[in-house]
Amino acid sequence: MASPSGLQSGLSRQLFEMWFSDKKNACVIPGYVVQGTLAKTIINEPKEVTIMNGLTAPLNMQVHYISFSAHADFAQTRKWRKPLGGWLKRPQKLVKLLVKDPDPD
C-alpha cells in the first residue's frame, strides 16, 4: 500500500516504476481515480505505459481496480442521523452540543 493513489509521484510512483514490468507483480487501485493520472490509464490495462523518464515500456503487471468510497450512502447516513431526531431541525442547538462554545452567553 502506498500513496498518492493516482500514481503520479511519491512512493506509489516509485514502487510502480520498480514493479510494472514483472508479470509476478500486481497493482491494486482502490476507489476513485482522477482522469489524466497514471492510475486511470492503467485501469484499462494498456500494453505500454509512459514512465518517468518519458519513455514507453511494456506494462506486464496485473492491475486490479476495487470500487471503494469512504463516503456514506443514504441508508448509512439515515441510520446515523436517526438518533439525532429533532436536533437536526434545530441545527444551532446541535452545533452547541457538538462544539464547545468558548462564550456561553
C-alpha positions in Angstrom: 0.0 0.0 0.0 1.3 3.4 -1.0 0.0 6.8 -1.7 -0.7 9.0 -3.6 -3.3 6.8 -5.3 -3.0 8.5 -8.7 0.5 7.1 -9.1 1.7 10.5 -10.3 4.5 10.9 -7.8 5.8 9.9 -4.4 6.2 6.4 -3.0 3.4 4.9 -5.1 5.0 6.0 -8.3 8.5 4.8 -7.3 7.1 1.4 -6.4 5.2 1.3 -9.7 8.3 2.1 -11.7 10.2 -0.7 -10.0 7.5 -3.3 -10.4 5.4 -2.6 -13.5 7.5 -4.8 -15.9 7.2 -8.0 -13.9 4.1 -10.2 -14.5 4.5 -11.6 -11.0 3.5 -8.2 -9.6 0.1 -6.6 -9.2 -1.2 -3.1 -8.6 -4.5 -2.8 -6.7 -6.2 0.6 -7.1 -8.9 1.3 -4.6 -11.5 3.9 -5.0 -11.9 7.0 -7.2 -9.1 7.8 -9.7 -8.7 11.1 -11.4 -8.8 11.4 -15.2 -5.3 12.0 -16.7 -3.5 10.1 -13.9 -1.3 7.0 -14.4 -3.8 5.1 -12.2 -6.7 5.9 -14.6 -4.6 4.9 -17.5 -3.5 1.5 -16.2 -7.1 0.6 -15.1 -7.7 0.0 -18.8 -4.6 -2.3 -18.9 -2.7 -0.8 -21.9 0.1 -2.8 -23.4 2.6 0.0 -22.7 2.9 2.9 -20.2 4.9 6.1 -20.2 7.4 6.0 -17.4 9.0 8.9 -15.5 11.9 9.3 -18.0 9.4 9.9 -20.8 10.0 6.5 -22.5 7.3 3.9 -23.0 7.7 0.4 -21.7 5.5 -2.7 -21.6 3.0 -3.0 -18.7 3.3 -6.6 -17.6 2.0 -6.4 -14.0 -1.6 -7.3 -13.2 -3.9 -4.3 -12.5 -6.9 -4.6 -10.2 -9.5 -1.9 -9.6 -11.7 -2.0 -6.5 -14.6 0.4 -6.3 -14.4 1.9 -2.8 -15.7 5.1 -1.2 -15.2 6.4 2.3 -18.5 8.3 1.9 -21.7 7.0 3.4 -24.7 6.1 1.3 -28.3 7.1 2.0 -29.0 4.1 4.3 -25.9 4.7 6.4 -26.5 8.4 6.7 -30.1 7.8 7.7 -29.1 5.3 10.3 -26.5 7.8 11.7 -28.9 10.7 11.8 -32.0 8.9 13.2 -30.9 9.0 16.9 -30.4 12.8 16.5 -34.1 13.2 15.8 -35.4 16.7 16.3 -31.9 18.1 16.8 -31.4 18.3 13.1 -34.4 20.6 12.9 -32.6 23.0 15.2 -29.0 23.0 13.9 -27.8 25.8 16.1 -28.6 23.8 19.3 -26.9 20.7 17.7 -23.8 22.7 16.9 -23.6 23.9 20.5 -23.8 20.3 21.7 -21.1 19.2 19.3 -18.7 22.1 19.6 -17.6 23.6 22.9 -18.8 27.3 22.9 -16.0 29.5 24.2 -18.5 32.2 25.1 -21.6 30.6 26.7 -23.6 33.9 26.5 
